Amino acid sequence: MLAVWGKGDQIFGPAGAQAFARDTGRAEVHLLEGGHFLLESALDEVADLMLDFLGRTIGE
Protein backbone atom coordinates (compact mmCIF):
# COMPACT_ATOMS: atom_id res chain seq x y z
CA MET A 1 0.00 0.00 0.00
CA LEU A 2 1.20 3.48 -0.86
CA ALA A 3 0.11 6.47 1.24
CA VAL A 4 1.19 9.87 -0.06
CA TRP A 5 0.05 12.54 2.37
CA GLY A 6 0.29 16.26 2.86
CA LYS A 7 2.08 17.12 6.11
CA GLY A 8 -0.21 20.09 6.53
CA ASP A 9 -3.50 18.32 5.78
CA GLN A 10 -5.96 19.65 8.35
CA ILE A 11 -8.73 17.23 7.34
CA PHE A 12 -6.79 13.95 7.30
CA GLY A 13 -3.65 14.58 9.32
CA PRO A 14 -0.38 12.68 8.98
CA ALA A 15 -1.44 10.34 11.78
CA GLY A 16 -3.91 8.81 9.31
CA ALA A 17 -1.11 7.82 6.95
CA GLN A 18 0.91 6.43 9.82
CA ALA A 19 -2.11 4.39 10.90
CA PHE A 20 -2.10 2.66 7.50
CA ALA A 21 1.51 1.66 8.08
CA ARG A 22 0.71 0.39 11.55
CA ASP A 23 -2.44 -1.48 10.47
CA THR A 24 -1.09 -3.11 7.31
CA GLY A 25 2.51 -3.65 8.31
CA ARG A 26 3.56 -3.07 4.71
CA ALA A 27 2.42 0.44 3.86
CA GLU A 28 4.91 2.80 2.30
CA VAL A 29 4.23 6.29 3.67
CA HIS A 30 5.45 9.56 2.19
CA LEU A 31 4.64 12.83 3.96
CA LEU A 32 5.09 15.72 1.54
CA GLU A 33 4.98 19.46 1.98
CA GLY A 34 1.39 20.40 1.28
CA GLY A 35 -2.15 20.17 2.53
CA HIS A 36 -5.37 18.34 1.76
CA PHE A 37 -5.21 19.05 -1.98
CA LEU A 38 -1.72 17.64 -2.41
CA LEU A 39 -2.14 16.94 -6.10
CA GLU A 40 -2.57 20.66 -6.71
CA SER A 41 0.73 21.54 -5.06
CA ALA A 42 2.89 18.44 -5.61
CA LEU A 43 1.47 16.62 -8.64
CA ASP A 44 4.80 15.70 -10.20
CA GLU A 45 6.24 14.39 -6.93
CA VAL A 46 3.11 12.34 -6.19
CA ALA A 47 3.02 10.95 -9.73
CA ASP A 48 6.70 9.95 -9.52
CA LEU A 49 6.08 8.15 -6.21
CA MET A 50 3.07 6.35 -7.65
CA LEU A 51 4.87 5.23 -10.81
CA ASP A 52 7.86 4.04 -8.79
CA PHE A 53 5.65 2.14 -6.36
CA LEU A 54 3.64 0.48 -9.13
CA GLY A 55 6.80 -0.45 -10.99
CA ARG A 56 8.13 -2.19 -7.89
CA THR A 57 4.95 -3.90 -6.76
CA ILE A 58 2.88 -4.98 -9.75
CA GLY A 59 3.14 -8.70 -10.11
CA GLU A 60 4.02 -9.43 -6.47
PDBQT receptor file of N, H, CA, C and O in Angstrom, charges set to zero:
ATOM      1  N   MET A   1       0.834  -1.165   0.000  1.00  0.00    +0.000 N 
ATOM      2  CA  MET A   1       0.000   0.000   0.000  1.00  0.00    +0.000 C 
ATOM      3  C   MET A   1       0.883   1.233   0.000  1.00  0.00    +0.000 C 
ATOM      4  O   MET A   1       1.893   1.289   0.701  1.00  0.00    +0.000 OA
ATOM      5  N   LEU A   2       0.492   2.215  -0.790  1.00  0.00    +0.000 N 
ATOM      6  H   LEU A   2      -0.329   2.169  -1.359  1.00  0.00    +0.000 HD
ATOM      7  CA  LEU A   2       1.196   3.484  -0.859  1.00  0.00    +0.000 C 
ATOM      8  C   LEU A   2       0.302   4.572  -0.275  1.00  0.00    +0.000 C 
ATOM      9  O   LEU A   2      -0.848   4.723  -0.687  1.00  0.00    +0.000 OA
ATOM     10  N   ALA A   3       0.824   5.321   0.673  1.00  0.00    +0.000 N 
ATOM     11  H   ALA A   3       1.758   5.198   1.007  1.00  0.00    +0.000 HD
ATOM     12  CA  ALA A   3       0.109   6.469   1.238  1.00  0.00    +0.000 C 
ATOM     13  C   ALA A   3       0.974   7.704   1.014  1.00  0.00    +0.000 C 
ATOM     14  O   ALA A   3       2.058   7.824   1.587  1.00  0.00    +0.000 OA
ATOM     15  N   VAL A   4       0.495   8.612   0.186  1.00  0.00    +0.000 N 
ATOM     16  H   VAL A   4      -0.385   8.515  -0.279  1.00  0.00    +0.000 HD
ATOM     17  CA  VAL A   4       1.190   9.871  -0.064  1.00  0.00    +0.000 C 
ATOM     18  C   VAL A   4       0.318  10.960   0.537  1.00  0.00    +0.000 C 
ATOM     19  O   VAL A   4      -0.826  11.148   0.123  1.00  0.00    +0.000 OA
ATOM     20  N   TRP A   5       0.857  11.668   1.505  1.00  0.00    +0.000 N 
ATOM     21  H   TRP A   5       1.786  11.514   1.841  1.00  0.00    +0.000 HD
ATOM     22  CA  TRP A   5       0.055  12.535   2.368  1.00  0.00    +0.000 C 
ATOM     23  C   TRP A   5       0.655  13.921   2.457  1.00  0.00    +0.000 C 
ATOM     24  O   TRP A   5       1.873  14.084   2.388  1.00  0.00    +0.000 OA
ATOM     25  N   GLY A   6      -0.188  14.908   2.609  1.00  0.00    +0.000 N 
ATOM     26  H   GLY A   6      -1.178  14.775   2.665  1.00  0.00    +0.000 HD
ATOM     27  CA  GLY A   6       0.289  16.258   2.865  1.00  0.00    +0.000 C 
ATOM     28  C   GLY A   6       0.542  16.460   4.357  1.00  0.00    +0.000 C 
ATOM     29  O   GLY A   6      -0.340  16.223   5.182  1.00  0.00    +0.000 OA
ATOM     30  N   LYS A   7       1.741  16.894   4.691  1.00  0.00    +0.000 N 
ATOM     31  H   LYS A   7       2.458  17.087   4.021  1.00  0.00    +0.000 HD
ATOM     32  CA  LYS A   7       2.076  17.122   6.107  1.00  0.00    +0.000 C 
ATOM     33  C   LYS A   7       1.120  18.111   6.766  1.00  0.00    +0.000 C 
ATOM     34  O   LYS A   7       0.828  18.008   7.957  1.00  0.00    +0.000 OA
ATOM     35  N   GLY A   8       0.641  19.057   5.986  1.00  0.00    +0.000 N 
ATOM     36  H   GLY A   8       0.879  19.140   5.018  1.00  0.00    +0.000 HD
ATOM     37  CA  GLY A   8      -0.213  20.094   6.530  1.00  0.00    +0.000 C 
ATOM     38  C   GLY A   8      -1.697  19.846   6.332  1.00  0.00    +0.000 C 
ATOM     39  O   GLY A   8      -2.494  20.771   6.482  1.00  0.00    +0.000 OA
ATOM     40  N   ASP A   9      -2.090  18.626   6.001  1.00  0.00    +0.000 N 
ATOM     41  H   ASP A   9      -1.442  17.874   5.880  1.00  0.00    +0.000 HD
ATOM     42  CA  ASP A   9      -3.504  18.315   5.783  1.00  0.00    +0.000 C 
ATOM     43  C   ASP A   9      -4.260  18.454   7.094  1.00  0.00    +0.000 C 
ATOM     44  O   ASP A   9      -4.005  17.722   8.050  1.00  0.00    +0.000 OA
ATOM     45  N   GLN A  10      -5.193  19.401   7.132  1.00  0.00    +0.000 N 
ATOM     46  H   GLN A  10      -5.400  19.996   6.356  1.00  0.00    +0.000 HD
ATOM     47  CA  GLN A  10      -5.964  19.651   8.352  1.00  0.00    +0.000 C 
ATOM     48  C   GLN A  10      -7.221  18.788   8.422  1.00  0.00    +0.000 C 
ATOM     49  O   GLN A  10      -7.893  18.766   9.452  1.00  0.00    +0.000 OA
ATOM     50  N   ILE A  11      -7.544  18.085   7.352  1.00  0.00    +0.000 N 
ATOM     51  H   ILE A  11      -6.998  18.103   6.515  1.00  0.00    +0.000 HD
ATOM     52  CA  ILE A  11      -8.729  17.232   7.335  1.00  0.00    +0.000 C 
ATOM     53  C   ILE A  11      -8.341  15.795   7.687  1.00  0.00    +0.000 C 
ATOM     54  O   ILE A  11      -8.954  15.175   8.556  1.00  0.00    +0.000 OA
ATOM     55  N   PHE A  12      -7.326  15.277   7.011  1.00  0.00    +0.000 N 
ATOM     56  H   PHE A  12      -6.828  15.781   6.305  1.00  0.00    +0.000 HD
ATOM     57  CA  PHE A  12      -6.791  13.951   7.298  1.00  0.00    +0.000 C 
ATOM     58  C   PHE A  12      -5.313  14.136   7.630  1.00  0.00    +0.000 C 
ATOM     59  O   PHE A  12      -4.467  14.129   6.735  1.00  0.00    +0.000 OA
ATOM     60  N   GLY A  13      -5.010  14.298   8.883  1.00  0.00    +0.000 N 
ATOM     61  H   GLY A  13      -5.697  14.304   9.609  1.00  0.00    +0.000 HD
ATOM     62  CA  GLY A  13      -3.648  14.583   9.317  1.00  0.00    +0.000 C 
ATOM     63  C   GLY A  13      -2.695  13.432   9.071  1.00  0.00    +0.000 C 
ATOM     64  O   GLY A  13      -3.126  12.318   8.774  1.00  0.00    +0.000 OA
ATOM     65  N   PRO A  14      -1.401  13.692   9.194  1.00  0.00    +0.000 N 
ATOM     66  CA  PRO A  14      -0.378  12.680   8.976  1.00  0.00    +0.000 C 
ATOM     67  C   PRO A  14      -0.567  11.416   9.824  1.00  0.00    +0.000 C 
ATOM     68  O   PRO A  14      -0.119  10.340   9.427  1.00  0.00    +0.000 OA
ATOM     69  N   ALA A  15      -1.205  11.529  10.952  1.00  0.00    +0.000 N 
ATOM     70  H   ALA A  15      -1.569  12.403  11.274  1.00  0.00    +0.000 HD
ATOM     71  CA  ALA A  15      -1.445  10.344  11.782  1.00  0.00    +0.000 C 
ATOM     72  C   ALA A  15      -2.272   9.303  11.033  1.00  0.00    +0.000 C 
ATOM     73  O   ALA A  15      -2.143   8.107  11.291  1.00  0.00    +0.000 OA
ATOM     74  N   GLY A  16      -3.114   9.746  10.114  1.00  0.00    +0.000 N 
ATOM     75  H   GLY A  16      -3.219  10.719   9.904  1.00  0.00    +0.000 HD
ATOM     76  CA  GLY A  16      -3.911   8.810   9.312  1.00  0.00    +0.000 C 
ATOM     77  C   GLY A  16      -3.033   7.964   8.418  1.00  0.00    +0.000 C 
ATOM     78  O   GLY A  16      -3.256   6.760   8.293  1.00  0.00    +0.000 OA
ATOM     79  N   ALA A  17      -2.044   8.568   7.794  1.00  0.00    +0.000 N 
ATOM     80  H   ALA A  17      -1.863   9.546   7.895  1.00  0.00    +0.000 HD
ATOM     81  CA  ALA A  17      -1.113   7.819   6.948  1.00  0.00    +0.000 C 
ATOM     82  C   ALA A  17      -0.306   6.846   7.793  1.00  0.00    +0.000 C 
ATOM     83  O   ALA A  17      -0.088   5.702   7.396  1.00  0.00    +0.000 OA
ATOM     84  N   GLN A  18       0.127   7.292   8.933  1.00  0.00    +0.000 N 
ATOM     85  H   GLN A  18      -0.050   8.222   9.256  1.00  0.00    +0.000 HD
ATOM     86  CA  GLN A  18       0.913   6.428   9.818  1.00  0.00    +0.000 C 
ATOM     87  C   GLN A  18       0.067   5.264  10.340  1.00  0.00    +0.000 C 
ATOM     88  O   GLN A  18       0.599   4.187  10.611  1.00  0.00    +0.000 OA
ATOM     89  N   ALA A  19      -1.220   5.470  10.480  1.00  0.00    +0.000 N 
ATOM     90  H   ALA A  19      -1.651   6.345  10.260  1.00  0.00    +0.000 HD
ATOM     91  CA  ALA A  19      -2.115   4.386  10.901  1.00  0.00    +0.000 C 
ATOM     92  C   ALA A  19      -2.167   3.285   9.842  1.00  0.00    +0.000 C 
ATOM     93  O   ALA A  19      -2.231   2.103  10.179  1.00  0.00    +0.000 OA
ATOM     94  N   PHE A  20      -2.141   3.668   8.560  1.00  0.00    +0.000 N 
ATOM     95  H   PHE A  20      -2.089   4.628   8.286  1.00  0.00    +0.000 HD
ATOM     96  CA  PHE A  20      -2.100   2.663   7.498  1.00  0.00    +0.000 C 
ATOM     97  C   PHE A  20      -0.859   1.786   7.661  1.00  0.00    +0.000 C 
ATOM     98  O   PHE A  20      -0.937   0.562   7.557  1.00  0.00    +0.000 OA
ATOM     99  N   ALA A  21       0.268   2.412   7.913  1.00  0.00    +0.000 N 
ATOM    100  H   ALA A  21       0.332   3.407   7.998  1.00  0.00    +0.000 HD
ATOM    101  CA  ALA A  21       1.511   1.663   8.081  1.00  0.00    +0.000 C 
ATOM    102  C   ALA A  21       1.408   0.717   9.269  1.00  0.00    +0.000 C 
ATOM    103  O   ALA A  21       1.831  -0.436   9.193  1.00  0.00    +0.000 OA
ATOM    104  N   ARG A  22       0.854   1.202  10.342  1.00  0.00    +0.000 N 
ATOM    105  H   ARG A  22       0.510   2.139  10.403  1.00  0.00    +0.000 HD
ATOM    106  CA  ARG A  22       0.707   0.387  11.547  1.00  0.00    +0.000 C 
ATOM    107  C   ARG A  22      -0.273  -0.768  11.311  1.00  0.00    +0.000 C 
ATOM    108  O   ARG A  22      -0.014  -1.898  11.723  1.00  0.00    +0.000 OA
ATOM    109  N   ASP A  23      -1.385  -0.482  10.654  1.00  0.00    +0.000 N 
ATOM    110  H   ASP A  23      -1.595   0.437  10.319  1.00  0.00    +0.000 HD
ATOM    111  CA  ASP A  23      -2.438  -1.484  10.472  1.00  0.00    +0.000 C 
ATOM    112  C   ASP A  23      -2.098  -2.536   9.424  1.00  0.00    +0.000 C 
ATOM    113  O   ASP A  23      -2.485  -3.696   9.570  1.00  0.00    +0.000 OA
ATOM    114  N   THR A  24      -1.389  -2.157   8.381  1.00  0.00    +0.000 N 
ATOM    115  H   THR A  24      -1.075  -1.215   8.262  1.00  0.00    +0.000 HD
ATOM    116  CA  THR A  24      -1.089  -3.109   7.312  1.00  0.00    +0.000 C 
ATOM    117  C   THR A  24       0.260  -3.787   7.490  1.00  0.00    +0.000 C 
ATOM    118  O   THR A  24       0.462  -4.914   7.039  1.00  0.00    +0.000 OA
ATOM    119  N   GLY A  25       1.168  -3.104   8.140  1.00  0.00    +0.000 N 
ATOM    120  H   GLY A  25       1.003  -2.189   8.506  1.00  0.00    +0.000 HD
ATOM    121  CA  GLY A  25       2.508  -3.649   8.312  1.00  0.00    +0.000 C 
ATOM    122  C   GLY A  25       3.384  -3.548   7.077  1.00  0.00    +0.000 C 
ATOM    123  O   GLY A  25       4.582  -3.823   7.137  1.00  0.00    +0.000 OA
ATOM    124  N   ARG A  26       2.793  -3.153   5.956  1.00  0.00    +0.000 N 
ATOM    125  H   ARG A  26       1.819  -2.929   5.907  1.00  0.00    +0.000 HD
ATOM    126  CA  ARG A  26       3.565  -3.065   4.707  1.00  0.00    +0.000 C 
ATOM    127  C   ARG A  26       3.364  -1.751   3.965  1.00  0.00    +0.000 C 
ATOM    128  O   ARG A  26       3.836  -1.606   2.838  1.00  0.00    +0.000 OA
ATOM    129  N   ALA A  27       2.688  -0.810   4.564  1.00  0.00    +0.000 N 
ATOM    130  H   ALA A  27       2.305  -0.929   5.480  1.00  0.00    +0.000 HD
ATOM    131  CA  ALA A  27       2.420   0.438   3.859  1.00  0.00    +0.000 C 
ATOM    132  C   ALA A  27       3.699   1.262   3.710  1.00  0.00    +0.000 C 
ATOM    133  O   ALA A  27       4.533   1.324   4.613  1.00  0.00    +0.000 OA
ATOM    134  N   GLU A  28       3.820   1.876   2.566  1.00  0.00    +0.000 N 
ATOM    135  H   GLU A  28       3.143   1.825   1.832  1.00  0.00    +0.000 HD
ATOM    136  CA  GLU A  28       4.913   2.804   2.299  1.00  0.00    +0.000 C 
ATOM    137  C   GLU A  28       4.313   4.204   2.424  1.00  0.00    +0.000 C 
ATOM    138  O   GLU A  28       3.410   4.565   1.669  1.00  0.00    +0.000 OA
ATOM    139  N   VAL A  29       4.810   4.980   3.363  1.00  0.00    +0.000 N 
ATOM    140  H   VAL A  29       5.543   4.687   3.976  1.00  0.00    +0.000 HD
ATOM    141  CA  VAL A  29       4.229   6.290   3.665  1.00  0.00    +0.000 C 
ATOM    142  C   VAL A  29       5.201   7.392   3.262  1.00  0.00    +0.000 C 
ATOM    143  O   VAL A  29       6.389   7.346   3.581  1.00  0.00    +0.000 OA
ATOM    144  N   HIS A  30       4.669   8.379   2.556  1.00  0.00    +0.000 N 
ATOM    145  H   HIS A  30       3.704   8.416   2.296  1.00  0.00    +0.000 HD
ATOM    146  CA  HIS A  30       5.449   9.557   2.187  1.00  0.00    +0.000 C 
ATOM    147  C   HIS A  30       4.658  10.778   2.633  1.00  0.00    +0.000 C 
ATOM    148  O   HIS A  30       3.526  10.985   2.195  1.00  0.00    +0.000 OA
ATOM    149  N   LEU A  31       5.253  11.584   3.501  1.00  0.00    +0.000 N 
ATOM    150  H   LEU A  31       6.173  11.416   3.856  1.00  0.00    +0.000 HD
ATOM    151  CA  LEU A  31       4.639  12.828   3.959  1.00  0.00    +0.000 C 
ATOM    152  C   LEU A  31       5.318  13.971   3.220  1.00  0.00    +0.000 C 
ATOM    153  O   LEU A  31       6.506  14.233   3.410  1.00  0.00    +0.000 OA
ATOM    154  N   LEU A  32       4.549  14.647   2.374  1.00  0.00    +0.000 N 
ATOM    155  H   LEU A  32       3.584  14.434   2.220  1.00  0.00    +0.000 HD
ATOM    156  CA  LEU A  32       5.092  15.716   1.542  1.00  0.00    +0.000 C 
ATOM    157  C   LEU A  32       4.639  17.080   2.044  1.00  0.00    +0.000 C 
ATOM    158  O   LEU A  32       3.637  17.201   2.748  1.00  0.00    +0.000 OA
ATOM    159  N   GLU A  33       5.395  18.095   1.670  1.00  0.00    +0.000 N 
ATOM    160  H   GLU A  33       6.209  17.996   1.098  1.00  0.00    +0.000 HD
ATOM    161  CA  GLU A  33       4.983  19.462   1.982  1.00  0.00    +0.000 C 
ATOM    162  C   GLU A  33       3.697  19.738   1.219  1.00  0.00    +0.000 C 
ATOM    163  O   GLU A  33       3.663  19.619  -0.006  1.00  0.00    +0.000 OA
ATOM    164  N   GLY A  34       2.658  20.102   1.923  1.00  0.00    +0.000 N 
ATOM    165  H   GLY A  34       2.686  20.199   2.917  1.00  0.00    +0.000 HD
ATOM    166  CA  GLY A  34       1.387  20.396   1.280  1.00  0.00    +0.000 C 
ATOM    167  C   GLY A  34       0.240  20.124   2.223  1.00  0.00    +0.000 C 
ATOM    168  O   GLY A  34       0.440  19.737   3.374  1.00  0.00    +0.000 OA
ATOM    169  N   GLY A  35      -0.954  20.330   1.726  1.00  0.00    +0.000 N 
ATOM    170  H   GLY A  35      -1.115  20.645   0.790  1.00  0.00    +0.000 HD
ATOM    171  CA  GLY A  35      -2.147  20.165   2.530  1.00  0.00    +0.000 C 
ATOM    172  C   GLY A  35      -3.063  19.098   1.968  1.00  0.00    +0.000 C 
ATOM    173  O   GLY A  35      -2.616  18.108   1.389  1.00  0.00    +0.000 OA
ATOM    174  N   HIS A  36      -4.371  19.323   2.152  1.00  0.00    +0.000 N 
ATOM    175  H   HIS A  36      -4.734  20.127   2.622  1.00  0.00    +0.000 HD
ATOM    176  CA  HIS A  36      -5.369  18.338   1.761  1.00  0.00    +0.000 C 
ATOM    177  C   HIS A  36      -5.409  18.116   0.246  1.00  0.00    +0.000 C 
ATOM    178  O   HIS A  36      -5.654  17.001  -0.214  1.00  0.00    +0.000 OA
ATOM    179  N   PHE A  37      -5.173  19.156  -0.510  1.00  0.00    +0.000 N 
ATOM    180  H   PHE A  37      -4.973  20.062  -0.137  1.00  0.00    +0.000 HD
ATOM    181  CA  PHE A  37      -5.214  19.047  -1.975  1.00  0.00    +0.000 C 
ATOM    182  C   PHE A  37      -3.789  18.909  -2.507  1.00  0.00    +0.000 C 
ATOM    183  O   PHE A  37      -3.312  19.752  -3.266  1.00  0.00    +0.000 OA
ATOM    184  N   LEU A  38      -3.133  17.853  -2.104  1.00  0.00    +0.000 N 
ATOM    185  H   LEU A  38      -3.521  17.168  -1.487  1.00  0.00    +0.000 HD
ATOM    186  CA  LEU A  38      -1.722  17.639  -2.405  1.00  0.00    +0.000 C 
ATOM    187  C   LEU A  38      -1.440  17.573  -3.900  1.00  0.00    +0.000 C 
ATOM    188  O   LEU A  38      -0.383  18.009  -4.355  1.00  0.00    +0.000 OA
ATOM    189  N   LEU A  39      -2.375  17.033  -4.658  1.00  0.00    +0.000 N 
ATOM    190  H   LEU A  39      -3.233  16.678  -4.289  1.00  0.00    +0.000 HD
ATOM    191  CA  LEU A  39      -2.140  16.942  -6.103  1.00  0.00    +0.000 C 
ATOM    192  C   LEU A  39      -2.058  18.311  -6.765  1.00  0.00    +0.000 C 
ATOM    193  O   LEU A  39      -1.459  18.446  -7.831  1.00  0.00    +0.000 OA
ATOM    194  N   GLU A  40      -2.645  19.316  -6.152  1.00  0.00    +0.000 N 
ATOM    195  H   GLU A  40      -3.132  19.206  -5.286  1.00  0.00    +0.000 HD
ATOM    196  CA  GLU A  40      -2.568  20.661  -6.713  1.00  0.00    +0.000 C 
ATOM    197  C   GLU A  40      -1.210  21.305  -6.469  1.00  0.00    +0.000 C 
ATOM    198  O   GLU A  40      -0.777  22.158  -7.244  1.00  0.00    +0.000 OA
ATOM    199  N   SER A  41      -0.543  20.904  -5.404  1.00  0.00    +0.000 N 
ATOM    200  H   SER A  41      -0.895  20.212  -4.774  1.00  0.00    +0.000 HD
ATOM    201  CA  SER A  41       0.729  21.535  -5.060  1.00  0.00    +0.000 C 
ATOM    202  C   SER A  41       1.946  20.655  -5.314  1.00  0.00    +0.000 C 
ATOM    203  O   SER A  41       3.067  21.160  -5.379  1.00  0.00    +0.000 OA
ATOM    204  N   ALA A  42       1.746  19.352  -5.458  1.00  0.00    +0.000 N 
ATOM    205  H   ALA A  42       0.836  18.941  -5.406  1.00  0.00    +0.000 HD
ATOM    206  CA  ALA A  42       2.887  18.445  -5.612  1.00  0.00    +0.000 C 
ATOM    207  C   ALA A  42       2.588  17.322  -6.602  1.00  0.00    +0.000 C 
ATOM    208  O   ALA A  42       2.988  16.178  -6.385  1.00  0.00    +0.000 OA
ATOM    209  N   LEU A  43       1.895  17.641  -7.674  1.00  0.00    +0.000 N 
ATOM    210  H   LEU A  43       1.570  18.570  -7.850  1.00  0.00    +0.000 HD
ATOM    211  CA  LEU A  43       1.470  16.621  -8.640  1.00  0.00    +0.000 C 
ATOM    212  C   LEU A  43       2.635  15.787  -9.163  1.00  0.00    +0.000 C 
ATOM    213  O   LEU A  43       2.569  14.558  -9.160  1.00  0.00    +0.000 OA
ATOM    214  N   ASP A  44       3.688  16.443  -9.606  1.00  0.00    +0.000 N 
ATOM    215  H   ASP A  44       3.741  17.442  -9.608  1.00  0.00    +0.000 HD
ATOM    216  CA  ASP A  44       4.804  15.703 -10.200  1.00  0.00    +0.000 C 
ATOM    217  C   ASP A  44       5.450  14.760  -9.185  1.00  0.00    +0.000 C 
ATOM    218  O   ASP A  44       5.784  13.624  -9.520  1.00  0.00    +0.000 OA
ATOM    219  N   GLU A  45       5.626  15.223  -7.961  1.00  0.00    +0.000 N 
ATOM    220  H   GLU A  45       5.355  16.146  -7.689  1.00  0.00    +0.000 HD
ATOM    221  CA  GLU A  45       6.240  14.388  -6.932  1.00  0.00    +0.000 C 
ATOM    222  C   GLU A  45       5.349  13.194  -6.586  1.00  0.00    +0.000 C 
ATOM    223  O   GLU A  45       5.838  12.076  -6.422  1.00  0.00    +0.000 OA
ATOM    224  N   VAL A  46       4.045  13.434  -6.477  1.00  0.00    +0.000 N 
ATOM    225  H   VAL A  46       3.648  14.341  -6.610  1.00  0.00    +0.000 HD
ATOM    226  CA  VAL A  46       3.115  12.339  -6.187  1.00  0.00    +0.000 C 
ATOM    227  C   VAL A  46       3.098  11.338  -7.340  1.00  0.00    +0.000 C 
ATOM    228  O   VAL A  46       3.139  10.129  -7.115  1.00  0.00    +0.000 OA
ATOM    229  N   ALA A  47       3.040  11.835  -8.559  1.00  0.00    +0.000 N 
ATOM    230  H   ALA A  47       3.007  12.818  -8.742  1.00  0.00    +0.000 HD
ATOM    231  CA  ALA A  47       3.023  10.952  -9.729  1.00  0.00    +0.000 C 
ATOM    232  C   ALA A  47       4.290  10.101  -9.793  1.00  0.00    +0.000 C 
ATOM    233  O   ALA A  47       4.220   8.908 -10.087  1.00  0.00    +0.000 OA
ATOM    234  N   ASP A  48       5.444  10.707  -9.519  1.00  0.00    +0.000 N 
ATOM    235  H   ASP A  48       5.501  11.676  -9.280  1.00  0.00    +0.000 HD
ATOM    236  CA  ASP A  48       6.696   9.953  -9.520  1.00  0.00    +0.000 C 
ATOM    237  C   ASP A  48       6.669   8.843  -8.467  1.00  0.00    +0.000 C 
ATOM    238  O   ASP A  48       7.097   7.721  -8.736  1.00  0.00    +0.000 OA
ATOM    239  N   LEU A  49       6.164   9.154  -7.265  1.00  0.00    +0.000 N 
ATOM    240  H   LEU A  49       5.816  10.066  -7.046  1.00  0.00    +0.000 HD
ATOM    241  CA  LEU A  49       6.082   8.152  -6.208  1.00  0.00    +0.000 C 
ATOM    242  C   LEU A  49       5.136   7.014  -6.603  1.00  0.00    +0.000 C 
ATOM    243  O   LEU A  49       5.414   5.844  -6.338  1.00  0.00    +0.000 OA
ATOM    244  N   MET A  50       4.026   7.369  -7.233  1.00  0.00    +0.000 N 
ATOM    245  H   MET A  50       3.801   8.319  -7.448  1.00  0.00    +0.000 HD
ATOM    246  CA  MET A  50       3.067   6.348  -7.653  1.00  0.00    +0.000 C 
ATOM    247  C   MET A  50       3.663   5.441  -8.728  1.00  0.00    +0.000 C 
ATOM    248  O   MET A  50       3.555   4.218  -8.638  1.00  0.00    +0.000 OA
ATOM    249  N   LEU A  51       4.285   6.028  -9.735  1.00  0.00    +0.000 N 
ATOM    250  H   LEU A  51       4.373   7.022  -9.809  1.00  0.00    +0.000 HD
ATOM    251  CA  LEU A  51       4.869   5.227 -10.813  1.00  0.00    +0.000 C 
ATOM    252  C   LEU A  51       5.977   4.322 -10.291  1.00  0.00    +0.000 C 
ATOM    253  O   LEU A  51       6.082   3.166 -10.700  1.00  0.00    +0.000 OA
ATOM    254  N   ASP A  52       6.801   4.845  -9.390  1.00  0.00    +0.000 N 
ATOM    255  H   ASP A  52       6.715   5.784  -9.058  1.00  0.00    +0.000 HD
ATOM    256  CA  ASP A  52       7.859   4.045  -8.795  1.00  0.00    +0.000 C 
ATOM    257  C   ASP A  52       7.271   2.875  -8.001  1.00  0.00    +0.000 C 
ATOM    258  O   ASP A  52       7.713   1.735  -8.139  1.00  0.00    +0.000 OA
ATOM    259  N   PHE A  53       6.281   3.170  -7.180  1.00  0.00    +0.000 N 
ATOM    260  H   PHE A  53       5.922   4.097  -7.068  1.00  0.00    +0.000 HD
ATOM    261  CA  PHE A  53       5.646   2.137  -6.355  1.00  0.00    +0.000 C 
ATOM    262  C   PHE A  53       5.016   1.049  -7.224  1.00  0.00    +0.000 C 
ATOM    263  O   PHE A  53       5.208  -0.141  -6.973  1.00  0.00    +0.000 OA
ATOM    264  N   LEU A  54       4.274   1.455  -8.231  1.00  0.00    +0.000 N 
ATOM    265  H   LEU A  54       4.117   2.421  -8.435  1.00  0.00    +0.000 HD
ATOM    266  CA  LEU A  54       3.637   0.481  -9.125  1.00  0.00    +0.000 C 
ATOM    267  C   LEU A  54       4.670  -0.353  -9.875  1.00  0.00    +0.000 C 
ATOM    268  O   LEU A  54       4.490  -1.556 -10.066  1.00  0.00    +0.000 OA
ATOM    269  N   GLY A  55       5.743   0.290 -10.292  1.00  0.00    +0.000 N 
ATOM    270  H   GLY A  55       5.889   1.266 -10.136  1.00  0.00    +0.000 HD
ATOM    271  CA  GLY A  55       6.797  -0.446 -10.986  1.00  0.00    +0.000 C 
ATOM    272  C   GLY A  55       7.446  -1.502 -10.112  1.00  0.00    +0.000 C 
ATOM    273  O   GLY A  55       7.878  -2.545 -10.605  1.00  0.00    +0.000 OA
ATOM    274  N   ARG A  56       7.515  -1.236  -8.824  1.00  0.00    +0.000 N 
ATOM    275  H   ARG A  56       7.165  -0.389  -8.424  1.00  0.00    +0.000 HD
ATOM    276  CA  ARG A  56       8.131  -2.186  -7.894  1.00  0.00    +0.000 C 
ATOM    277  C   ARG A  56       7.172  -3.252  -7.375  1.00  0.00    +0.000 C 
ATOM    278  O   ARG A  56       7.618  -4.302  -6.912  1.00  0.00    +0.000 OA
ATOM    279  N   THR A  57       5.879  -3.007  -7.441  1.00  0.00    +0.000 N 
ATOM    280  H   THR A  57       5.516  -2.154  -7.817  1.00  0.00    +0.000 HD
ATOM    281  CA  THR A  57       4.949  -3.903  -6.762  1.00  0.00    +0.000 C 
ATOM    282  C   THR A  57       3.998  -4.689  -7.663  1.00  0.00    +0.000 C 
ATOM    283  O   THR A  57       3.460  -5.711  -7.237  1.00  0.00    +0.000 OA
ATOM    284  N   ILE A  58       3.786  -4.246  -8.868  1.00  0.00    +0.000 N 
ATOM    285  H   ILE A  58       4.224  -3.416  -9.215  1.00  0.00    +0.000 HD
ATOM    286  CA  ILE A  58       2.880  -4.981  -9.748  1.00  0.00    +0.000 C 
ATOM    287  C   ILE A  58       3.480  -6.346 -10.040  1.00  0.00    +0.000 C 
ATOM    288  O   ILE A  58       4.644  -6.468 -10.420  1.00  0.00    +0.000 OA
ATOM    289  N   GLY A  59       2.676  -7.346  -9.858  1.00  0.00    +0.000 N 
ATOM    290  H   GLY A  59       1.730  -7.247  -9.549  1.00  0.00    +0.000 HD
ATOM    291  CA  GLY A  59       3.139  -8.700 -10.113  1.00  0.00    +0.000 C 
ATOM    292  C   GLY A  59       3.613  -9.439  -8.873  1.00  0.00    +0.000 C 
ATOM    293  O   GLY A  59       3.975 -10.613  -8.943  1.00  0.00    +0.000 OA
ATOM    294  N   GLU A  60       3.612  -8.742  -7.722  1.00  0.00    +0.000 N 
ATOM    295  H   GLU A  60       3.318  -7.787  -7.665  1.00  0.00    +0.000 HD
ATOM    296  CA  GLU A  60       4.015  -9.428  -6.473  1.00  0.00    +0.000 C 
ATOM    297  C   GLU A  60       3.028 -10.502  -6.114  1.00  0.00    +0.000 C 
ATOM    298  O   GLU A  60       3.197 -11.183  -5.102  1.00  0.00    +0.000 OA
TER     299      GLU A  60
